[in-house]
Amino acid sequence: MTVPAIELVDLHKAYGSNEVLKGIDLVVEAKQVVCIIGASGSGKSTLLRCVNRLEEPTGGHVLIDGVDITHPDCDLDLVRRNIGMVFQQFNLFPHLTALGNVTMAQRKVLKRSEAEANANGRAVLERVGLAEKADAFPSQLSGGQQQRVAIARALAMDPEMMLFDEATSALDPELVGDVLEVMRSLAADGMTMLVVTHEMGFARRVADHVVFMDQGVICEQGPPEQVLEHPATPRLQQFLQQVLEH
């Protein structure tokens, strides 16, 4: 029996009386790409942030490779090393070059030598198509390039899985394609990915499994052709119609 890469069991998250996640059960197998779609405020980003405990669940369990990371004895830092995360905002250090941003955590967290971190950093920058921008500062890069540096920074830590939280939503439309192309190539290489996105084309082409959330629950899930082409609930039909109109 293989253990799922990510397993959520009856996951709840509330802020005071506002229950954002209302009992989520979800399994992501190793090397699977799972896309989470849904309207703003449906709980997608909160779910993703609970997966590496950037948000503290108020109930239920999060298992990473079979380890319950909601258990008080869990070594969270150790588990987090295997999870790369890319946010909507790039969160790059403005005073560091692209290479500097990609190597800093390698040296501080993984204790790699400068030479090793630099070699690995240049390799991952090349992987995201930015080898020639290693010495550029964030202010000298487009939003799409900055986001690809952020992806490279996550990849430099050799994660087993990647979480993407609306990675393209802060970008100008013409810059989205390059970032999605990097994500597509990661999926093709077998990276386990949990992706919150409003890019339906990406979900249709790349996802193995699509999850539709609404008001803190999973309403529908299944293969992309089933969920996106043959929505079973009026809520999902309405959501897809709204997305296609924009």
Summary of the structure (lengths in Angstrom):
residues: 246
radius of gyration: 18.0
end to end distance: 43.5
largest distance: 55.9
contacts: 802
relative contact order: 0.17
helix: 40%
strand: 24%
